[in-house]
Amino acid sequence: MTTSRSLALGATEVEVQLEGDDLAERWDLRYDARTAGPVDGGRTARLVLRPSREGPALPDAWQPSLSARREGQTVAVDWPAARGRFDLAAREGEFHIRSDVRGFGLAIEDVLRVLAFELSLVDDVLLLHAAAVGPVDAPWVDLFAGRSGVGKTTLTERLVATGEEAVS
């Protein structure tokens, strides 16, 4: 089965084609099956994610390397749990995600992080891992930037519970 989802990465709206129920289920658990709206002034890209079970067995606690390499206008990834290429000029690519290991959703997220970074460089966009929260209809927001796990989501949820609005 093939399903499609949209996701905003910086100033790029990415149409993601997910092949197989495992990838679609993992995507929906992480991204809540929501689709992104159009990105104002942004560009579009196309990404295909295919399940893979090729390669040596990986332990449950595998740690993928987040390194990627540029080959001209192509971003190449060759990790234990994900491999593929994305052409920055054509704005399309394909990745094979190992779906036979626990936690393979992390490989999807890691691929998206690499693509978000590379697309932001090409599009001259500043990309922050952050949350923006503010009073409803206010002309300003508070921005909380930081690494994964420092509490951005927890703080955002608590502020929303008090009546604030999560903007991003």
C-alpha positions in Angstrom: 0.0 0.0 0.0 1.2 3.5 -0.8 0.1 6.6 1.1 1.0 10.3 0.8 1.5 12.9 3.4 2.7 16.5 3.3 5.3 18.0 5.7 6.8 21.5 5.9 10.6 21.5 6.2 11.7 25.1 6.5 10.4 27.0 3.4 9.7 23.7 1.6 6.5 21.8 1.5 7.5 18.1 1.0 5.1 15.6 -0.5 6.1 12.3 1.1 5.1 9.0 -0.5 5.2 6.2 2.0 5.3 2.7 0.7 4.1 -0.1 3.0 1.9 -0.2 6.1 4.9 -0.2 8.5 6.2 3.1 7.3 2.8 4.7 7.2 1.9 3.6 10.7 5.2 4.8 12.1 4.8 8.1 10.3 1.3 8.6 11.6 2.4 7.8 15.2 5.1 10.4 15.0 3.4 13.1 12.9 -0.3 12.4 13.9 -1.3 11.8 10.2 -1.7 15.6 9.7 -0.8 17.2 6.5 1.0 20.6 6.2 -0.7 23.5 4.6 0.9 25.4 1.8 4.2 27.1 2.7 3.9 30.9 2.0 6.5 31.7 -0.7 7.9 28.3 -0.3 8.9 25.6 -2.8 7.9 22.0 -3.1 9.8 18.8 -3.0 9.0 15.1 -3.4 10.3 12.3 -1.2 9.7 8.6 -1.4 10.3 6.4 1.6 10.5 2.6 1.0 10.7 -0.1 3.6 13.9 -2.2 3.5 15.0 -5.3 5.4 18.4 -5.6 3.7 21.6 -5.8 5.5 23.0 -7.4 8.6 20.9 -7.7 11.7 20.9 -4.5 13.9 20.8 -4.6 17.7 17.8 -3.0 19.4 20.0 -0.2 20.6 21.5 0.7 17.3 22.7 4.3 16.9 22.6 5.7 13.4 25.2 8.2 12.3 23.7 11.5 11.4 26.4 12.1 8.9 25.5 12.7 5.3 27.6 13.7 2.3 27.1 16.1 -0.5 27.9 15.0 -4.0 27.3 18.1 -6.1 23.6 18.9 -5.7 22.9 15.5 -4.3 22.7 14.6 -0.6 23.6 11.0 0.1 22.9 9.0 3.2 24.2 5.5 3.9 23.4 4.6 7.5 22.7 1.2 9.1 19.0 2.0 9.2 18.5 4.3 6.2 20.1 4.8 2.8 19.2 6.9 -0.2 19.7 10.1 -2.2 18.0 13.5 -2.5 18.7 15.8 -5.5 18.6 19.4 -4.2 18.3 20.9 -7.7 15.4 18.6 -8.8 14.0 18.7 -5.2 13.2 15.0 -5.1 14.7 11.8 -3.7 14.2 8.3 -2.4 15.3 6.6 0.8 15.1 3.0 2.0 14.3 2.7 5.7 15.1 -0.4 7.7 11.7 -1.5 9.0 12.8 -4.7 10.7 14.3 -3.1 13.8 12.7 -1.6 16.8 12.7 2.2 16.8 13.0 2.5 13.0 10.9 5.7 13.2 14.1 7.4 14.3 15.6 6.7 10.9 12.7 8.5 9.3 13.2 11.5 11.6 16.9 11.5 11.0 16.5 11.6 7.2 14.0 14.5 7.6 16.5 16.4 9.8 19.3 16.1 7.2 16.9 17.1 4.4 15.6 20.1 6.4 19.1 21.3 7.0 20.2 20.9 3.4 17.0 22.5 2.0 17.3 25.4 4.4 20.9 26.0 3.1 19.8 26.0 -0.5 16.7 28.2 0.2 18.7 30.7 2.4 16.4 30.0 5.4 17.3 30.0 9.1 16.1 26.7 10.5 15.6 26.4 14.3 14.6 23.3 16.3 12.1 25.4 18.4 8.6 26.0 19.6 6.7 29.3 19.3 3.9 30.0 21.9 2.0 33.2 22.6 -1.3 34.7 23.6 -4.2 34.1 21.2 -4.2 36.8 18.5 -1.1 38.6 19.9 1.4 40.1 17.4 4.3 38.4 19.2 5.3 34.9 20.4 7.9 33.4 22.8 10.4 31.2 21.0 12.0 28.3 22.8 14.9 26.8 20.9 17.1 23.8 21.9 18.1 20.3 21.4 15.6 17.4 21.5 14.7 16.4 25.0 15.3 19.8 26.8 11.6 20.4 27.4 10.2 22.5 24.6 7.2 20.3 24.1 6.5 20.0 27.8 6.7 23.8 28.3 4.5 24.3 25.2 1.9 21.9 26.5 1.8 23.6 29.9 1.4 27.1 28.3 -1.3 25.9 26.0 -3.1 24.4 29.0 -3.2 28.0 30.5 -4.8 29.5 27.4 -1.8 30.3 25.2 -1.6 29.3 21.6 1.0 27.0 20.0 2.0 28.8 16.8 4.7 26.4 15.6 
